[in-house]
Amino acid sequence: MAILTYLPRLSLAVLAIALLLPMQTQAERIKDLASIEGVRGNALIGYGLIVGLNGTGDSGTSSPFTINSITALLERLGVNVRADITKMKPKNIAAVMVTTELPAFARPGQQLDVTVSSIGDAKSLRGGTLLVTPLLGGDGRPYAVAQGGLSIGGFSVEGKGASTTKGHPTAGTIPNGARVEKAAPRGLTAEQDHITLSLRRPDFTTARNMQRAINAKLGKGMARATDSGTIKVWNPSSNTIDLIADIEQIDVAIDHQAIVIVDERTGTIVMGQDVRIDTVAVAHGNITVSVTETPEVSQPGAFAGGQTTTVDRTAVDVTESEAKLVVLPKQVSLSELVSALNAVGASPSDLIAVLQAIKAAGALHADLRTM
């Protein structure tokens, strides 16, 4: 890949030289290209309370749900606070959402890292402790329970006249803060008759190459691509684990779609190595318009009876730089394309407009995407 941004000319020259090096067909392991159907994680979420804050928790007026949660928790513990609920000020407590991912094949007792994020108006969660929080799956069932001391990477300090905040003090993590209580439903068994590979980037050429590589390794007819992102592999020995382990280590030649991605906010251009252009002539120039306001004060003479007033004076200057007509020949490599575009002498933001014009002319053989 090549990246064009606001770089010194020397950096662009080094980039162009590096791209002149010979490119080889890329080959990657199937393990890095595809996932196994039925082998995936599951998102978990829970609502909990952080206690032990140093006056940086939720306020009772802006976060009434925090007071309701405290009241419900204390009543479950046998403490009745209904009579004094209006006087409660939970500045040392904060309501939070707790999230994590339940890995595939996680067993009860396994520990997970969790992320804790404030949902109220707490200023900081630093020094807090998460109380017991059930973590639910998409089916509404609890699969893990989280609790523990919170680790915060930032802090927030304020006084009457100034405040300082570093990092993000209203979110943090609890390493090994959740314990799995229930295993996720299994989508893979050790004796199933076939496994299904799902390409992370569907592509017909890559799917065909993967099918051929698996058949060359395991035997003819063992794998069959059903579409651009799915390959079915038969399991005649009924040993799914060994089959997956053998398949994951097979190298496959991958193919990429020709894509040019431009980000107009940062002036960044990213091109794949398969981008090509036809012969095209490009003229590029800049028009600069400068408007200067110079107000003048008009004051009447003595005994004239007039009033002092302000008179506007506007100067408009239009400058058009000379345009360079550059012929971009039909390119055969990304390095030559980069060198040809640099010859236009345009900045990255201008190059975005040049690429869009080349695409409109039908000379850019790539998918042009704008972020």
C-alpha positions, 0 to 999 in steps of 0.5 A: 500500500502507498500513502500520500499526505503532507510530507516533505519532498524528500519523504515522497522521494524515499517513498517512491524509491521504496515502491520501486522494489519488486513486488511479489505475489502475497501469500498468507495462511488460511488462519489469517484469511478466514474464520471457522463457522461456529467459532466466534465470541459473544458480546456481553453487557451488564449494568452496575454500580461503582462505589468508593469514589472521592466525591466524583460520582453521579449527582442525584438530580441529573442521574436519578437512576443511580439513586433508584439502583442504590435503593434497590440494592440496599433493600435486597441487602435488608436496608430500608432507605425509602423514607430518606430517598429524597435526601440521598446524594450519591457523590461517591457512587456512579452508574456504569455499563460493563462490557466484555466478550465471551470467547468461543469455547469459554468454560465456567471459571474462566476469567475475562477482562471487562470494560467499565463506562459511566452512563451518568454525570460522574466526573471520574471513576478513579479509585472506584470498585465495581459491585457484583454485576451479571453480564448478559448475552444477546439472549438475555441470559447471564453468562458471567459475573463481574466485580473488582477494583477499577483501573483508570488511565486518566484523571480529572482535577478541578478547583474554583478557577481551573480544571485539568483532565488527562485521558478519559477518567470516566471509563476504565478496565478491570483485568480478570474482572469477570468470571464465566458462570455459563458456557456459550452455546457450541456451534462446532462439534468434534465429529461433524461431517464438514466445516465451513470457512468464511473469508474475512474479505470475500473475493472470488479469486482468493476463494478459488485459490483457497479451494485449490490449496486445500485440495492439493494438501488434503486431497482432490474434492475435499474442499469446494467454494460455494461463493466468494466468501464461503468454502466447505471442507469435508471431514471424512475422518470425523476429527474436526480439531485435526482438520482445522489445525491442518487447514489453518497452516496452508498458505494461499495466494491472495488477490486484492481489489484495486481501490483508492481511498481518499480522506479529504479531512486529513489529505490522505490518499491510500492506493493498492498495488493493483491500481492502474491508469490509462494515458491521460493529460492533467493540467493543475493550477490554483486560483487564490482570491484575497479580500482585504478590508481597510475601513477609513474614518471620515471626519467633517471639517470644523464648524461643518455640521457633519458627523464622523463616520466610517467608510468601508474600503475593500481590496480584492486580489485574484491570483491564478498560478500557471497550470502544468500540463502533465501527461500521465502515461499508462502505468504498470506499477504503483511506484510509477503511478506515484511518481507520475502524480507527484510530477503534477506538483499538487498537494495531497488535497489537490491530488484528491481532486486530480484523482476524482477527475481521472476517475470521471474521465474513465482513466482510473481503473480502481474503485475510488472511495471517500472516507 
